[in-house]
Amino acid sequence: MESEELEMLLEARLQLDDQNKKWPDDILICECKCVSLGQIREIVGKKEVNLSLLRKHLGVGSGCSSCLKDFEQWKIRI
């Protein structure tokens, strides 16, 4: 699947999902570094989502950075 198609799919999911519904652990957040939502949840734990922490430990946003444009959307799902 092409990057544009994946972005459209993610946007469609966001529109259909309830704002408070948590996504499953296997949702891929950062394609470049193959980081899933479950991996982010492990790093974050009960703390607030911190982009600097995710960059340091998982490399989120260090490739094409497309995951960062949707940061506000997926951080509420953690």
PDB file with one MODEL, atoms N, CA, C and O in Angstrom:
MODEL        1
ATOM      1  N   MET A   1       0.844  -1.172   0.000  1.00  0.00           N
ATOM      2  CA  MET A   1       0.000   0.000   0.000  1.00  0.00           C
ATOM      3  C   MET A   1       0.893   1.240   0.000  1.00  0.00           C
ATOM      4  O   MET A   1       1.875   1.307   0.739  1.00  0.00           O
ATOM      5  N   GLU A   2       0.549   2.207  -0.823  1.00  0.00           N
ATOM      6  CA  GLU A   2       1.323   3.434  -0.937  1.00  0.00           C
ATOM      7  C   GLU A   2       1.109   4.331   0.285  1.00  0.00           C
ATOM      8  O   GLU A   2       0.111   4.205   0.994  1.00  0.00           O
ATOM      9  N   SER A   3       2.040   5.217   0.514  1.00  0.00           N
ATOM     10  CA  SER A   3       1.989   6.122   1.658  1.00  0.00           C
ATOM     11  C   SER A   3       0.723   6.981   1.657  1.00  0.00           C
ATOM     12  O   SER A   3       0.099   7.174   2.700  1.00  0.00           O
ATOM     13  N   GLU A   4       0.350   7.489   0.493  1.00  0.00           N
ATOM     14  CA  GLU A   4      -0.853   8.320   0.396  1.00  0.00           C
ATOM     15  C   GLU A   4      -2.105   7.520   0.739  1.00  0.00           C
ATOM     16  O   GLU A   4      -3.022   8.035   1.378  1.00  0.00           O
ATOM     17  N   GLU A   5      -2.138   6.275   0.315  1.00  0.00           N
ATOM     18  CA  GLU A   5      -3.281   5.414   0.622  1.00  0.00           C
ATOM     19  C   GLU A   5      -3.370   5.143   2.112  1.00  0.00           C
ATOM     20  O   GLU A   5      -4.460   5.134   2.685  1.00  0.00           O
ATOM     21  N   LEU A   6      -2.207   4.920   2.746  1.00  0.00           N
ATOM     22  CA  LEU A   6      -2.188   4.683   4.190  1.00  0.00           C
ATOM     23  C   LEU A   6      -2.643   5.917   4.952  1.00  0.00           C
ATOM     24  O   LEU A   6      -3.362   5.806   5.945  1.00  0.00           O
ATOM     25  N   GLU A   7      -2.231   7.081   4.498  1.00  0.00           N
ATOM     26  CA  GLU A   7      -2.662   8.325   5.146  1.00  0.00           C
ATOM     27  C   GLU A   7      -4.172   8.504   5.030  1.00  0.00           C
ATOM     28  O   GLU A   7      -4.834   8.905   5.988  1.00  0.00           O
ATOM     29  N   MET A   8      -4.708   8.206   3.856  1.00  0.00           N
ATOM     30  CA  MET A   8      -6.153   8.318   3.670  1.00  0.00           C
ATOM     31  C   MET A   8      -6.893   7.321   4.549  1.00  0.00           C
ATOM     32  O   MET A   8      -7.943   7.639   5.107  1.00  0.00           O
ATOM     33  N   LEU A   9      -6.351   6.126   4.669  1.00  0.00           N
ATOM     34  CA  LEU A   9      -6.950   5.108   5.522  1.00  0.00           C
ATOM     35  C   LEU A   9      -6.950   5.556   6.980  1.00  0.00           C
ATOM     36  O   LEU A   9      -7.952   5.398   7.677  1.00  0.00           O
ATOM     37  N   LEU A  10      -5.843   6.109   7.439  1.00  0.00           N
ATOM     38  CA  LEU A  10      -5.758   6.599   8.816  1.00  0.00           C
ATOM     39  C   LEU A  10      -6.757   7.726   9.054  1.00  0.00           C
ATOM     40  O   LEU A  10      -7.426   7.752  10.087  1.00  0.00           O
ATOM     41  N   GLU A  11      -6.861   8.643   8.122  1.00  0.00           N
ATOM     42  CA  GLU A  11      -7.818   9.739   8.264  1.00  0.00           C
ATOM     43  C   GLU A  11      -9.248   9.219   8.314  1.00  0.00           C
ATOM     44  O   GLU A  11     -10.065   9.719   9.086  1.00  0.00           O
ATOM     45  N   ALA A  12      -9.549   8.228   7.502  1.00  0.00           N
ATOM     46  CA  ALA A  12     -10.893   7.641   7.509  1.00  0.00           C
ATOM     47  C   ALA A  12     -11.175   6.968   8.847  1.00  0.00           C
ATOM     48  O   ALA A  12     -12.269   7.094   9.397  1.00  0.00           O
ATOM     49  N   ARG A  13     -10.175   6.249   9.367  1.00  0.00           N
ATOM     50  CA  ARG A  13     -10.337   5.615  10.681  1.00  0.00           C
ATOM     51  C   ARG A  13     -10.601   6.649  11.765  1.00  0.00           C
ATOM     52  O   ARG A  13     -11.455   6.451  12.629  1.00  0.00           O
ATOM     53  N   LEU A  14      -9.869   7.744  11.714  1.00  0.00           N
ATOM     54  CA  LEU A  14     -10.037   8.793  12.715  1.00  0.00           C
ATOM     55  C   LEU A  14     -11.441   9.370  12.680  1.00  0.00           C
ATOM     56  O   LEU A  14     -12.025   9.658  13.725  1.00  0.00           O
ATOM     57  N   GLN A  15     -11.981   9.538  11.490  1.00  0.00           N
ATOM     58  CA  GLN A  15     -13.311  10.094  11.363  1.00  0.00           C
ATOM     59  C   GLN A  15     -14.375   9.130  11.864  1.00  0.00           C
ATOM     60  O   GLN A  15     -15.400   9.555  12.398  1.00  0.00           O
ATOM     61  N   LEU A  16     -14.140   7.844  11.695  1.00  0.00           N
ATOM     62  CA  LEU A  16     -15.122   6.848  12.114  1.00  0.00           C
ATOM     63  C   LEU A  16     -15.039   6.498  13.594  1.00  0.00           C
ATOM     64  O   LEU A  16     -16.039   6.128  14.209  1.00  0.00           O
ATOM     65  N   ASP A  17     -13.856   6.616  14.154  1.00  0.00           N
ATOM     66  CA  ASP A  17     -13.637   6.236  15.548  1.00  0.00           C
ATOM     67  C   ASP A  17     -14.221   7.242  16.514  1.00  0.00           C
ATOM     68  O   ASP A  17     -14.284   8.436  16.224  1.00  0.00           O
ATOM     69  N   ASP A  18     -14.643   6.758  17.653  1.00  0.00           N
ATOM     70  CA  ASP A  18     -15.034   7.607  18.773  1.00  0.00           C
ATOM     71  C   ASP A  18     -13.770   8.258  19.324  1.00  0.00           C
ATOM     72  O   ASP A  18     -12.740   7.592  19.423  1.00  0.00           O
ATOM     73  N   GLN A  19     -13.817   9.525  19.682  1.00  0.00           N
ATOM     74  CA  GLN A  19     -12.635  10.257  20.151  1.00  0.00           C
ATOM     75  C   GLN A  19     -11.978   9.610  21.371  1.00  0.00           C
ATOM     76  O   GLN A  19     -10.763   9.715  21.538  1.00  0.00           O
ATOM     77  N   ASN A  20     -12.742   8.955  22.209  1.00  0.00           N
ATOM     78  CA  ASN A  20     -12.175   8.369  23.431  1.00  0.00           C
ATOM     79  C   ASN A  20     -11.777   6.902  23.277  1.00  0.00           C
ATOM     80  O   ASN A  20     -11.225   6.308  24.203  1.00  0.00           O
ATOM     81  N   LYS A  21     -12.049   6.330  22.140  1.00  0.00           N
ATOM     82  CA  LYS A  21     -11.741   4.918  21.926  1.00  0.00           C
ATOM     83  C   LYS A  21     -10.243   4.724  21.714  1.00  0.00           C
ATOM     84  O   LYS A  21      -9.614   5.442  20.937  1.00  0.00           O
ATOM     85  N   LYS A  22      -9.690   3.755  22.407  1.00  0.00           N
ATOM     86  CA  LYS A  22      -8.261   3.463  22.252  1.00  0.00           C
ATOM     87  C   LYS A  22      -8.059   2.502  21.096  1.00  0.00           C
ATOM     88  O   LYS A  22      -8.838   1.570  20.897  1.00  0.00           O
ATOM     89  N   TRP A  23      -7.011   2.742  20.345  1.00  0.00           N
ATOM     90  CA  TRP A  23      -6.670   1.862  19.236  1.00  0.00           C
ATOM     91  C   TRP A  23      -5.955   0.629  19.763  1.00  0.00           C
ATOM     92  O   TRP A  23      -5.382   0.665  20.852  1.00  0.00           O
ATOM     93  N   PRO A  24      -5.982  -0.469  19.001  1.00  0.00           N
ATOM     94  CA  PRO A  24      -5.258  -1.680  19.422  1.00  0.00           C
ATOM     95  C   PRO A  24      -3.746  -1.466  19.338  1.00  0.00           C
ATOM     96  O   PRO A  24      -3.267  -0.586  18.622  1.00  0.00           O
ATOM     97  N   ASP A  25      -3.021  -2.273  20.071  1.00  0.00           N
ATOM     98  CA  ASP A  25      -1.561  -2.164  20.151  1.00  0.00           C
ATOM     99  C   ASP A  25      -0.852  -2.339  18.821  1.00  0.00           C
ATOM    100  O   ASP A  25       0.245  -1.811  18.635  1.00  0.00           O
ATOM    101  N   ASP A  26      -1.453  -3.069  17.891  1.00  0.00           N
ATOM    102  CA  ASP A  26      -0.738  -3.366  16.643  1.00  0.00           C
ATOM    103  C   ASP A  26      -0.874  -2.288  15.566  1.00  0.00           C
ATOM    104  O   ASP A  26      -0.365  -2.466  14.460  1.00  0.00           O
ATOM    105  N   ILE A  27      -1.538  -1.191  15.861  1.00  0.00           N
ATOM    106  CA  ILE A  27      -1.632  -0.087  14.903  1.00  0.00           C
ATOM    107  C   ILE A  27      -0.244   0.506  14.701  1.00  0.00           C
ATOM    108  O   ILE A  27       0.434   0.852  15.669  1.00  0.00           O
ATOM    109  N   LEU A  28       0.176   0.621  13.454  1.00  0.00           N
ATOM    110  CA  LEU A  28       1.492   1.163  13.136  1.00  0.00           C
ATOM    111  C   LEU A  28       1.415   2.689  13.122  1.00  0.00           C
ATOM    112  O   LEU A  28       0.656   3.275  12.350  1.00  0.00           O
ATOM    113  N   ILE A  29       2.204   3.319  13.976  1.00  0.00           N
ATOM    114  CA  ILE A  29       2.220   4.777  14.088  1.00  0.00           C
ATOM    115  C   ILE A  29       3.322   5.372  13.228  1.00  0.00           C
ATOM    116  O   ILE A  29       3.081   6.317  12.477  1.00  0.00           O
ATOM    117  N   CYS A  30       4.521   4.832  13.328  1.00  0.00           N
ATOM    118  CA  CYS A  30       5.673   5.328  12.566  1.00  0.00           C
ATOM    119  C   CYS A  30       6.109   4.232  11.598  1.00  0.00           C
ATOM    120  O   CYS A  30       6.691   3.224  11.999  1.00  0.00           O
ATOM    121  N   GLU A  31       5.818   4.448  10.330  1.00  0.00           N
ATOM    122  CA  GLU A  31       6.143   3.444   9.317  1.00  0.00           C
ATOM    123  C   GLU A  31       7.651   3.324   9.108  1.00  0.00           C
ATOM    124  O   GLU A  31       8.167   2.220   8.935  1.00  0.00           O
ATOM    125  N   CYS A  32       8.351   4.439   9.124  1.00  0.00           N
ATOM    126  CA  CYS A  32       9.802   4.426   8.852  1.00  0.00           C
ATOM    127  C   CYS A  32      10.558   3.574   9.876  1.00  0.00           C
ATOM    128  O   CYS A  32      11.480   2.838   9.523  1.00  0.00           O
ATOM    129  N   LYS A  33      10.162   3.682  11.133  1.00  0.00           N
ATOM    130  CA  LYS A  33      10.835   2.951  12.210  1.00  0.00           C
ATOM    131  C   LYS A  33      10.038   1.743  12.686  1.00  0.00           C
ATOM    132  O   LYS A  33      10.431   1.072  13.641  1.00  0.00           O
ATOM    133  N   CYS A  34       8.904   1.463  12.012  1.00  0.00           N
ATOM    134  CA  CYS A  34       8.028   0.334  12.358  1.00  0.00           C
ATOM    135  C   CYS A  34       7.650   0.345  13.839  1.00  0.00           C
ATOM    136  O   CYS A  34       7.789  -0.661  14.534  1.00  0.00           O
ATOM    137  N   VAL A  35       7.181   1.479  14.302  1.00  0.00           N
ATOM    138  CA  VAL A  35       6.793   1.637  15.707  1.00  0.00           C
ATOM    139  C   VAL A  35       5.277   1.529  15.821  1.00  0.00           C
ATOM    140  O   VAL A  35       4.532   2.263  15.172  1.00  0.00           O
ATOM    141  N   SER A  36       4.848   0.604  16.653  1.00  0.00           N
ATOM    142  CA  SER A  36       3.415   0.399  16.865  1.00  0.00           C
ATOM    143  C   SER A  36       2.932   1.185  18.081  1.00  0.00           C
ATOM    144  O   SER A  36       3.724   1.665  18.892  1.00  0.00           O
ATOM    145  N   LEU A  37       1.643   1.298  18.179  1.00  0.00           N
ATOM    146  CA  LEU A  37       1.043   1.982  19.319  1.00  0.00           C
ATOM    147  C   LEU A  37       1.359   1.233  20.613  1.00  0.00           C
ATOM    148  O   LEU A  37       1.536   1.851  21.663  1.00  0.00           O
ATOM    149  N   GLY A  38       1.430  -0.088  20.539  1.00  0.00           N
ATOM    150  CA  GLY A  38       1.782  -0.886  21.717  1.00  0.00           C
ATOM    151  C   GLY A  38       3.175  -0.568  22.232  1.00  0.00           C
ATOM    152  O   GLY A  38       3.385  -0.494  23.442  1.00  0.00           O
ATOM    153  N   GLN A  39       4.134  -0.378  21.323  1.00  0.00           N
ATOM    154  CA  GLN A  39       5.492  -0.022  21.737  1.00  0.00           C
ATOM    155  C   GLN A  39       5.506   1.353  22.402  1.00  0.00           C
ATOM    156  O   GLN A  39       6.211   1.568  23.388  1.00  0.00           O
ATOM    157  N   ILE A  40       4.729   2.269  21.861  1.00  0.00           N
ATOM    158  CA  ILE A  40       4.645   3.604  22.454  1.00  0.00           C
ATOM    159  C   ILE A  40       4.029   3.517  23.841  1.00  0.00           C
ATOM    160  O   ILE A  40       4.493   4.178  24.770  1.00  0.00           O
ATOM    161  N   ARG A  41       2.993   2.710  23.986  1.00  0.00           N
ATOM    162  CA  ARG A  41       2.354   2.546  25.302  1.00  0.00           C
ATOM    163  C   ARG A  41       3.328   1.982  26.329  1.00  0.00           C
ATOM    164  O   ARG A  41       3.299   2.375  27.495  1.00  0.00           O
ATOM    165  N   GLU A  42       4.195   1.060  25.899  1.00  0.00           N
ATOM    166  CA  GLU A  42       5.192   0.499  26.818  1.00  0.00           C
ATOM    167  C   GLU A  42       6.155   1.567  27.313  1.00  0.00           C
ATOM    168  O   GLU A  42       6.492   1.603  28.496  1.00  0.00           O
ATOM    169  N   ILE A  43       6.599   2.436  26.413  1.00  0.00           N
ATOM    170  CA  ILE A  43       7.548   3.492  26.775  1.00  0.00           C
ATOM    171  C   ILE A  43       6.883   4.543  27.654  1.00  0.00           C
ATOM    172  O   ILE A  43       7.453   4.976  28.656  1.00  0.00           O
ATOM    173  N   VAL A  44       5.682   4.945  27.277  1.00  0.00           N
ATOM    174  CA  VAL A  44       4.997   6.033  27.973  1.00  0.00           C
ATOM    175  C   VAL A  44       4.463   5.591  29.331  1.00  0.00           C
ATOM    176  O   VAL A  44       4.565   6.332  30.309  1.00  0.00           O
ATOM    177  N   GLY A  45       3.896   4.395  29.399  1.00  0.00           N
ATOM    178  CA  GLY A  45       3.298   3.928  30.647  1.00  0.00           C
ATOM    179  C   GLY A  45       2.143   4.824  31.053  1.00  0.00           C
ATOM    180  O   GLY A  45       1.244   5.082  30.252  1.00  0.00           O
ATOM    181  N   LYS A  46       2.160   5.294  32.276  1.00  0.00           N
ATOM    182  CA  LYS A  46       1.088   6.154  32.793  1.00  0.00           C
ATOM    183  C   LYS A  46       1.401   7.633  32.618  1.00  0.00           C
ATOM    184  O   LYS A  46       0.576   8.485  32.946  1.00  0.00           O
ATOM    185  N   LYS A  47       2.594   7.946  32.099  1.00  0.00           N
ATOM    186  CA  LYS A  47       2.979   9.341  31.929  1.00  0.00           C
ATOM    187  C   LYS A  47       2.297   9.951  30.711  1.00  0.00           C
ATOM    188  O   LYS A  47       1.745   9.244  29.867  1.00  0.00           O
ATOM    189  N   GLU A  48       2.346  11.265  30.638  1.00  0.00           N
ATOM    190  CA  GLU A  48       1.835  11.976  29.470  1.00  0.00           C
ATOM    191  C   GLU A  48       2.742  11.690  28.276  1.00  0.00           C
ATOM    192  O   GLU A  48       3.948  11.502  28.434  1.00  0.00           O
ATOM    193  N   VAL A  49       2.161  11.660  27.101  1.00  0.00           N
ATOM    194  CA  VAL A  49       2.927  11.395  25.885  1.00  0.00           C
ATOM    195  C   VAL A  49       3.924  12.530  25.670  1.00  0.00           C
ATOM    196  O   VAL A  49       3.548  13.701  25.606  1.00  0.00           O
ATOM    197  N   ASN A  50       5.187  12.166  25.560  1.00  0.00           N
ATOM    198  CA  ASN A  50       6.258  13.132  25.387  1.00  0.00           C
ATOM    199  C   ASN A  50       7.007  12.785  24.110  1.00  0.00           C
ATOM    200  O   ASN A  50       7.655  11.742  24.023  1.00  0.00           O
ATOM    201  N   LEU A  51       6.915  13.661  23.129  1.00  0.00           N
ATOM    202  CA  LEU A  51       7.517  13.394  21.827  1.00  0.00           C
ATOM    203  C   LEU A  51       9.029  13.234  21.916  1.00  0.00           C
ATOM    204  O   LEU A  51       9.605  12.414  21.200  1.00  0.00           O
ATOM    205  N   SER A  52       9.672  13.994  22.772  1.00  0.00           N
ATOM    206  CA  SER A  52      11.132  13.872  22.933  1.00  0.00           C
ATOM    207  C   SER A  52      11.514  12.484  23.425  1.00  0.00           C
ATOM    208  O   SER A  52      12.496  11.906  22.959  1.00  0.00           O
ATOM    209  N   LEU A  53      10.749  11.955  24.356  1.00  0.00           N
ATOM    210  CA  LEU A  53      10.988  10.615  24.883  1.00  0.00           C
ATOM    211  C   LEU A  53      10.813   9.563  23.788  1.00  0.00           C
ATOM    212  O   LEU A  53      11.607   8.629  23.682  1.00  0.00           O
ATOM    213  N   LEU A  54       9.771   9.723  22.980  1.00  0.00           N
ATOM    214  CA  LEU A  54       9.512   8.769  21.902  1.00  0.00           C
ATOM    215  C   LEU A  54      10.591   8.833  20.824  1.00  0.00           C
ATOM    216  O   LEU A  54      10.970   7.810  20.252  1.00  0.00           O
ATOM    217  N   ARG A  55      11.075  10.022  20.557  1.00  0.00           N
ATOM    218  CA  ARG A  55      12.171  10.156  19.588  1.00  0.00           C
ATOM    219  C   ARG A  55      13.435   9.479  20.107  1.00  0.00           C
ATOM    220  O   ARG A  55      14.130   8.786  19.365  1.00  0.00           O
ATOM    221  N   LYS A  56      13.721   9.687  21.377  1.00  0.00           N
ATOM    222  CA  LYS A  56      14.942   9.136  21.972  1.00  0.00           C
ATOM    223  C   LYS A  56      14.918   7.609  22.012  1.00  0.00           C
ATOM    224  O   LYS A  56      15.896   6.963  21.636  1.00  0.00           O
ATOM    225  N   HIS A  57      13.818   7.036  22.462  1.00  0.00           N
ATOM    226  CA  HIS A  57      13.755   5.585  22.671  1.00  0.00           C
ATOM    227  C   HIS A  57      13.304   4.782  21.458  1.00  0.00           C
ATOM    228  O   HIS A  57      13.705   3.630  21.295  1.00  0.00           O
ATOM    229  N   LEU A  58      12.471   5.382  20.601  1.00  0.00           N
ATOM    230  CA  LEU A  58      11.912   4.620  19.489  1.00  0.00           C
ATOM    231  C   LEU A  58      12.241   5.201  18.117  1.00  0.00           C
ATOM    232  O   LEU A  58      12.013   4.546  17.100  1.00  0.00           O
ATOM    233  N   GLY A  59      12.767   6.409  18.076  1.00  0.00           N
ATOM    234  CA  GLY A  59      13.098   7.040  16.804  1.00  0.00           C
ATOM    235  C   GLY A  59      11.897   7.595  16.058  1.00  0.00           C
ATOM    236  O   GLY A  59      11.984   7.884  14.865  1.00  0.00           O
ATOM    237  N   VAL A  60      10.768   7.746  16.759  1.00  0.00           N
ATOM    238  CA  VAL A  60       9.550   8.268  16.130  1.00  0.00           C
ATOM    239  C   VAL A  60       9.832   9.646  15.541  1.00  0.00           C
ATOM    240  O   VAL A  60      10.374  10.522  16.215  1.00  0.00           O
ATOM    241  N   GLY A  61       9.460   9.824  14.284  1.00  0.00           N
ATOM    242  CA  GLY A  61       9.619  11.116  13.623  1.00  0.00           C
ATOM    243  C   GLY A  61      10.984  11.387  13.042  1.00  0.00           C
ATOM    244  O   GLY A  61      11.230  12.481  12.534  1.00  0.00           O
ATOM    245  N   SER A  62      11.876  10.421  13.104  1.00  0.00           N
ATOM    246  CA  SER A  62      13.234  10.661  12.602  1.00  0.00           C
ATOM    247  C   SER A  62      13.425  10.211  11.155  1.00  0.00           C
ATOM    248  O   SER A  62      14.527  10.310  10.615  1.00  0.00           O
ATOM    249  N   GLY A  63      12.369   9.721  10.532  1.00  0.00           N
ATOM    250  CA  GLY A  63      12.440   9.323   9.126  1.00  0.00           C
ATOM    251  C   GLY A  63      11.756  10.375   8.279  1.00  0.00           C
ATOM    252  O   GLY A  63      12.257  11.491   8.144  1.00  0.00           O
ATOM    253  N   CYS A  64      10.619  10.029   7.708  1.00  0.00           N
ATOM    254  CA  CYS A  64       9.894  10.962   6.841  1.00  0.00           C
ATOM    255  C   CYS A  64       9.088  11.985   7.633  1.00  0.00           C
ATOM    256  O   CYS A  64       8.669  13.004   7.083  1.00  0.00           O
ATOM    257  N   SER A  65       8.870  11.722   8.916  1.00  0.00           N
ATOM    258  CA  SER A  65       8.134  12.602   9.847  1.00  0.00           C
ATOM    259  C   SER A  65       6.632  12.676   9.591  1.00  0.00           C
ATOM    260  O   SER A  65       5.963  13.533  10.169  1.00  0.00           O
ATOM    261  N   SER A  66       6.085  11.812   8.751  1.00  0.00           N
ATOM    262  CA  SER A  66       4.647  11.863   8.497  1.00  0.00           C
ATOM    263  C   SER A  66       3.840  11.508   9.745  1.00  0.00           C
ATOM    264  O   SER A  66       2.701  11.951   9.892  1.00  0.00           O
ATOM    265  N   CYS A  67       4.422  10.715  10.643  1.00  0.00           N
ATOM    266  CA  CYS A  67       3.711  10.356  11.874  1.00  0.00           C
ATOM    267  C   CYS A  67       3.525  11.568  12.784  1.00  0.00           C
ATOM    268  O   CYS A  67       2.603  11.596  13.600  1.00  0.00           O
ATOM    269  N   LEU A  68       4.384  12.555  12.648  1.00  0.00           N
ATOM    270  CA  LEU A  68       4.293  13.738  13.500  1.00  0.00           C
ATOM    271  C   LEU A  68       3.125  14.638  13.126  1.00  0.00           C
ATOM    272  O   LEU A  68       2.581  15.344  13.975  1.00  0.00           O
ATOM    273  N   LYS A  69       2.742  14.614  11.859  1.00  0.00           N
ATOM    274  CA  LYS A  69       1.617  15.468  11.465  1.00  0.00           C
ATOM    275  C   LYS A  69       0.308  14.980  12.091  1.00  0.00           C
ATOM    276  O   LYS A  69      -0.628  15.761  12.258  1.00  0.00           O
ATOM    277  N   ASP A  70       0.241  13.696  12.436  1.00  0.00           N
ATOM    278  CA  ASP A  70      -0.941  13.130  13.078  1.00  0.00           C
ATOM    279  C   ASP A  70      -0.747  12.929  14.579  1.00  0.00           C
ATOM    280  O   ASP A  70      -1.531  12.230  15.219  1.00  0.00           O
ATOM    281  N   PHE A  71       0.290  13.536  15.136  1.00  0.00           N
ATOM    282  CA  PHE A  71       0.631  13.350  16.541  1.00  0.00           C
ATOM    283  C   PHE A  71      -0.552  13.620  17.468  1.00  0.00           C
ATOM    284  O   PHE A  71      -0.839  12.817  18.356  1.00  0.00           O
ATOM    285  N   GLU A  72      -1.230  14.733  17.270  1.00  0.00           N
ATOM    286  CA  GLU A  72      -2.354  15.088  18.142  1.00  0.00           C
ATOM    287  C   GLU A  72      -3.479  14.063  18.044  1.00  0.00           C
ATOM    288  O   GLU A  72      -4.184  13.814  19.022  1.00  0.00           O
ATOM    289  N   GLN A  73      -3.645  13.472  16.871  1.00  0.00           N
ATOM    290  CA  GLN A  73      -4.702  12.478  16.676  1.00  0.00           C
ATOM    291  C   GLN A  73      -4.399  11.165  17.389  1.00  0.00           C
ATOM    292  O   GLN A  73      -5.271  10.603  18.051  1.00  0.00           O
ATOM    293  N   TRP A  74      -3.158  10.669  17.256  1.00  0.00           N
ATOM    294  CA  TRP A  74      -2.877   9.361  17.848  1.00  0.00           C
ATOM    295  C   TRP A  74      -2.469   9.433  19.310  1.00  0.00           C
ATOM    296  O   TRP A  74      -2.575   8.437  20.026  1.00  0.00           O
ATOM    297  N   LYS A  75      -2.005  10.592  19.769  1.00  0.00           N
ATOM    298  CA  LYS A  75      -1.591  10.654  21.180  1.00  0.00           C
ATOM    299  C   LYS A  75      -2.786  10.524  22.119  1.00  0.00           C
ATOM    300  O   LYS A  75      -2.631  10.046  23.243  1.00  0.00           O
ATOM    301  N   ILE A  76      -3.979  10.941  21.679  1.00  0.00           N
ATOM    302  CA  ILE A  76      -5.168  10.809  22.535  1.00  0.00           C
ATOM    303  C   ILE A  76      -5.644   9.365  22.604  1.00  0.00           C
ATOM    304  O   ILE A  76      -6.465   9.024  23.455  1.00  0.00           O
ATOM    305  N   ARG A  77      -5.142   8.524  21.726  1.00  0.00           N
ATOM    306  CA  ARG A  77      -5.543   7.117  21.687  1.00  0.00           C
ATOM    307  C   ARG A  77      -4.688   6.239  22.590  1.00  0.00           C
ATOM    308  O   ARG A  77      -4.966   5.048  22.733  1.00  0.00           O
ATOM    309  N   ILE A  78      -3.670   6.798  23.190  1.00  0.00           N
ATOM    310  CA  ILE A  78      -2.770   6.025  24.036  1.00  0.00           C
ATOM    311  C   ILE A  78      -3.389   5.916  25.391  1.00  0.00           C
ATOM    312  O   ILE A  78      -2.809   5.302  26.286  1.00  0.00           O
TER     313      ILE A  78
ENDMDL
END
